[in-house]
Amino acid sequence: MAKTLFQRIADGEIPAKLVHQDDRCVAFHDIAPQAPVHILVVPRAPVARIAEATPAHAELVGHLLLVAARVAADQGLRDGFRLVVNNGRHGGETVPHLHVHLLGGRPLGWPPG
């Protein structure tokens, strides 16, 4: 299977405005932000979506959430933030590579979408 856009960013083949990177994931600014702060936290491992994650991915999924929280603090999102994981076409997924959206910097309404 061909590499996704996010896999190519994680592999360093496509430049991105990185705010975090470690051996398990990268975090970078979204190119079409939906809030003043919109960062994607993307695993280096090619997991297509959360519905395809297995118990073997539990530590990775937890790591993505903890990294998102640390990045939120680094970005100064003291008044709150939202984490979103889209799954499938009806869930708003546009890139078939698991990722967490970190959104903040303004009040976020509910319900979303």
N, C-alpha and C positions, 0 to 999 in steps of 0.2 A: 504494500500500500504506500502511496506517495505521502511524504511528510506534509503535515498541516502547516499553515502559516505560524501557529504558535510553537510547533516543534522546531521550525526553522529559526524562530527568535530565540528559543531556549538553547538551541545548538550554536548560537552566535552567527548564523548565516545571514540574518537580516538584522540591521541595527534597530534598537529600540531605546527609549529613555528609561533605563533601568533604575529602580530605587532599591532593589534587593536582589541578591543572588546567592545561592548556596548549592550544595551538591544535589539537592532534591527539587529545587524550584527556582523560578525567577519571578520578579514582580516589576511591572513597567506601566507607564502611563498609556491609557487607551487613546487611540488616534481619533476617536469620535466620542469625546467625553459627554456623559449625560448628567454630570454634576461638576462643580468646581474641582473636586478631586475625584478622579475615576481611574483606578489602578486595577490591573489584572494580575492575579497571582496564578501562575501556570506551572504545573509539575513538569519536570524534565522527562519523566516517564510518559509514554504515549498511551494514556487512558482516554478513550473516546468521550465518555460522559459519565456522570455520577451513577446512572442506572446500570452501567457496565462495570462499575467498581466491584471488587470482591472483598471478602474479609482480609485478604492479603494486602489490600490497599488501605486498610484502616489507619495505619500509622501515617501514611502519606497524606490522606485526607485531613487528619488532625493537624499535621504539620502545616498544610496550606492555610487552615483557619488561624492557627497561632501566628504564622507569618503575617497574615492580613491584619490581625490585631496590632502587631508590633509596627507594621508600616503605617497603620492609622495613627498610632501615637507619634511616630516620627513625622507625620504630615500635620500634626497639631489638631487632630480632629477630637478635641476635648468635649465638645457638645454632642457627640454621637456620630455614628456612621451606620451604613447598611452593607451587609454581605449578601450577594446574590449568586446562586449557581443555577444556570439555565440548563434544561434537559429537553432535547428534542425540538422539533419545529414549532409545536404549539407552546413550548416553554420559552421560546425566543432564542434558542441556540442557533448561532450562525457559523461557528467553527467547531467541528467535531473533535475537540480536544478539551478535556476537563479543565475548567478554570473558575476562579472565584473573582467576582467583581467586587471591588471596594469602592463605595460611593459615599461622599460626604462633602462638607463645606457649605451646606445650606440645609434648611428643613426639608425632609423628604416625606411626601404625602403617603397616605395609605387609603385605599389599597393601591399597590403599584400597578402600572400598565393600564 
